[in-house]
Structures are given as structure tokens and as C-alpha cells.
Amino acid sequence: MDNNQLKLDLLSRIKTDHPTMCRRWFDDIRVVGIVDGSVRVRIDEPVQLKYLQKCCTQQFSEAAQSVTGRLLSVIFVGENSGAVAGDPAVISGDGVERFSEIEEDMLISPDYNFDGFVIGPGNRLAHAAATAVSNKPGRAYNPLFIHGGVGLGKTHLLQSICQTAMSIHQSMRIYYVSCNGFMTQFLEAVQAGEMSLFRNRFRSFDMLVIDDIHDLSKRDQTQEEFFHTFNTLFQSGKQVVLSSDAAPNEIPFLEERLVSRFSCGLVACVESPGFETRVAIIKKKASIRHIEIPDDVASYIATKLDSNIRQLEGAITKLQSISLLDNSVIDLQMARGAIGNELLGDRPKHVSIQDVFDSVTVFYDAKLSDLLSKKRHKSITVPRQVGMWLARKYTRFSLEEIGGYFGGRDHTTVMHAVKTVEQKMVADELFSRDIDLLTGQLSDKTDG
């Protein structure tokens, strides 16, 4: 069988059997031949290679057996054709085996690179610092401490630093681990009487990247060991990157000397993404998966889900699954059925920005995507201004936030819209009746 045709057949089968696993970069793989009952599949990018080896070997092997009718396995190989599953988890450019006791959930995802990171007002500083550190480790910001709530992109930034630093500085020894992974290895070293080996390993890296450092809280022994590890790396000009759910001085039961060390570089906060940023994230995440998400669907999801990025990813996965199951195109109706109802749950009844959108689009027979666009036709401008007025009346959002929901407009546009609607209600009786109908519909939502 022709190698290129085998690749196409493999990817087609994977897309059918494991659609949520598929990524755009799968197109870069190459089938180099069948050797000793194994299909050799080459991918030159190291992080992608590691991901395929750890997460996709079984699925690709099943696909190979299905499309060839032969009992074949798939082996992923890199540029040197020597990298196979089971390599050390430490990222290194010099080919030397490193300390490999790392939890599986700490595997670096190819999705988590700077190209896949959406920059917004709430993460701009953290992103700029992460980029600088990956380009000039040990010289830009050391340590770099990134903190913020759950699911806001801290891990994405840490893994982006690892991937970029590895590609730019190929001789660097980089270690990415969770705080729990560090603590587990420390305790195992204590029990085995191998503290000298443990210290040599952790203090010899050029860059140490630790996720969830707040887990050091109340761990007195581990804090003591990490303090000395940190000092050794820092004083040697080696880069340290940390993430946490809280700022250094807000982590409970953290020794003051560690608070001081963590704060001596750059402390950058990652905040919840605003509406526009959430829309961009949805579009970006969908693109990585080869999924088409219409603008009105992205806007709907971004309005309904405003807590964290993982919720947005979950919504995309759910829509993809429904689309494949029903063999249907993702549209606003599907999104409302899949996401809208389950989110209402037992929440107290109140008017949300989505309630405003729904009422206005139905009443004026307008598309949500038009409402959020830059179009200035009267058929769109009036519903848009009414929507802003209703949002100002029934929600607690600021003028800036309302403008953000309505296509990224500034607060002066919202002020103008509110003033225009109020003036027109006085001058135009028919328009005033329309507003009464809309306010009546929204008022009903607050009853009970």
C-alpha cells in the first residue's frame, strides 16, 4: 500500500472513530513504511511526538488494523527514528536520559503553545512575561510567578514556555512538573535514603517549571527542601517558573522566606476572560480541532459560560459530539439545546445578558451575529440600541461590560444608545409600546 494513501486512510478512520482526539497538526504526520508488523509514523516536532506516543498509540493501531485488514501496530518515531514510548518525561535537547518520574497528567499538550493562546486584557502581562522568559530564560523575569483562578490559562502559559524554550534553546535542560509531583518524589527520596540524588537532579536543570505551587501550603519539610532548590537555581542564573491559584502572599501557611523569593521576580495575574476574549478562545479552540463554529454560536457560548476556559472547551466537545451523532451542522439551535437548558439548573431567576439577546433577536427578527457586528443599518442599529438599554436596565453589568458583550463597543456607545432609546420612547408612541412589550417579557423572568 502507498504510504501517503495509508496516512490518509489512517486519519480518516481516526476522524470517524475518535473525532474529539483529532487535531489540525495531525496532517503533518508521515507514514514511512511497515517494518516487522509495525506501521512507522513519523512526526518531527518533539512535543507532538511525545503526545502521540502517550495518548494515541492504541487508537492509531486499531485504525491501522481496520484499514489494512492486518494485525499491525503503530509506532511513532521522531527525526532520529529512535524515540519511542517510554522515553524520560524531562524535555532535553542533549539526548541524555533525565529524571522521568512524572505524573501522566503533566504531559505537555501540543495545543498549549503561544500560537493557541488568545491574548486579552486579563492575561496580557502574563503572556508578555511568559514570552520573554521563553526567549531569554534566566535573564528576563526570574522567577516568573503566574497566578489566577482555576481554568484561566496558567497551565497553557507554562507549557507554552516549555515548548518555545525547547525549540529556541535546544541544549537547555527543562523540567515541567506539578507541585504534587515534586512532593511525591521528595518523599520517595527521603524514604529510600536518596536525597543526594534527588537534589542533584532537581538542582541541575536550566529551567524548572512547577504547576500549582500553592500545594506547598502546610508542607513544612517540602517547603524547606524547595527553598534550597530554589536558591541553588536562582543563584546560578537558572530560570524558575511557578503557577498558583493565589498570589504568593495569599497562599496560606507558606513560609515568609518563600513568599519573599516568589515575589522577587515578576508576579503576573491571569484574570477571567471578557466576552470578546471568550469568543476568540472558542473560535481558536474549535479551529485546532477542525470544527466550524458559527459566529452566533460562539457568541452564545461566550455569553452563557463566563467562569473559565475549561467550560468553553467542554461546550465545544459537546457540540462536536452531538453534531457527529446526529450528522448535523453546529448551529445556534443546537447550542441552545445542548448548553442553555443544563446551565439554568437551580439558579435564582434573574435577567441575564443572554435573556436580553434572546428577547431582542426574536422580537426584531434579527440575527445575534448581526447584533454584535459592525453593521449600521437601521434594521440592526435599533435592536442593538434597545438591547443595550435593556441590559443597562435589567443587569448589573457596567457600561464597559455591556459594550463588550455587544461586539466590543466602548462605554460611550452604550451611553449614546441608552440616551437615544429614552428620547425615542418619549417621541414615538409605537416604539414606546414595543419597549413595554420587551420589558414585560424580561420582567416575567424575575418573578418567583
C-alpha positions, 0 to 999 in steps of 0.5 A: 500500500502507498504510504501517503494513501495509508496516512490518509486512510489512517486519519480518516478512520481516526476522524470517524472513530475518535473525532474529539482526539483529532487535531489540525497538526495531525496532517503533518504526520508521515507514514514511512513504511511497515517494518516487522508488523509495525506501521512507522509514523513519523512526526518531527516536532518533539512535543507532538511526538511525545503526545502521540506516543502517550495518548494515541498509540492504541487508537492509531493501531486499531485504525491501522488494523481496520484499514489494512485488514492486518494485525499491525501496530503503530509506532511513532518515531521522531527525526532520529527514528529512535524515540519511542514510548517510554522515553524520560518525561524531562524535555532535553535537547542533549539526548541524555536520559533525565529524571522521568518520574512524572505524573501522566497528567503533566504531559505537555499538550501540543495545543498549549503553545503561544500560537493557541493562546488568545491574548486579552486584557486579563492575561496580557502581562502574563503572556508578555512575561511568559514570552520573554522568559521563553526567549531569554530564560534566566535573564528576563523575569526570574522567577516568573510567578503566574497566578489566577483562578482555576481554568484561566490559562496558567497551565497553557502559559507554562507549557507554552514556555516549555515548548518555545524554550525547547525549540529556541534553546535546544541544549537547555535542560527543562523540567515541567512538573506539578507541585504534587509531583515534586512532593511525591518524589521528595518523599520517595527520596527521603524514604529510600535514603536518596536525597543526594540524588534527588537534589542533584537532579532537581538542582541541575536543570536550566529551567524548572517549571512547577504547576500549582505551587500553592500545594506547598501550603502546610508542607513544612519539610517540602517547603524547606527542601524547595527553598534550597532548590530554589536558591541553588537555581536562582543563584546560578542564573537558572530560570524558575517558573511557578503557577498558583491559584493565589498570589504568593502572599495569599497562599496560606501557611507558606513560609515568609522566606518563600513568599519573599523569593516568589515575589522577587521576580515578576508576579503576573495575574491571569484574570477571567476572560471578557466576552470578546476574549471568550469568543476568540478562545472558542473560535481558536479552540474549535479551529485546532480541532477542525470544527466550524463554529458559527459566529452566533454560536460562539457568541452564545457560548461566550455569553452563557459560560463566563467562569473559565476556559475549561467550560468553553472547551467542554461546550465545544466537545459537546457540540462536536459530539452531538453534531457527529451523532446526529450528522448535523451542522453546529448551529445556534439551535443546537447550542441552545439545546445542548448548553442553555437548558443544563446551565439554568439548573437551580439558579435564582431567576434573574435577567441575564445578558443572554435573556436580553439577546434572546428577547431582542433577536426574536422580537426584531427578527434579527440575527445575534451575529448581526447584533454584535457586528459592525453593521449600521443599518437601521434594521440592526442599529435599533435592536442593538440600541434597545438591547443595550438599554435593556441590559443597562436596565435589567443587569448589573453589568457596567457600561464597559461590560455591556459594550463588550458583550455587544461586539466590543463597543466602548462605554460611550456607545452604550451611553449614546444608545441608552440616551437615544432609546429614552428620547425615542420612547418619549417621541414615538408612541409605537416604539414606546409600546414595543419597549413595554412589550420587551420589558414585560417579557424580561420582567416575567423572568424575575418573578418567583 
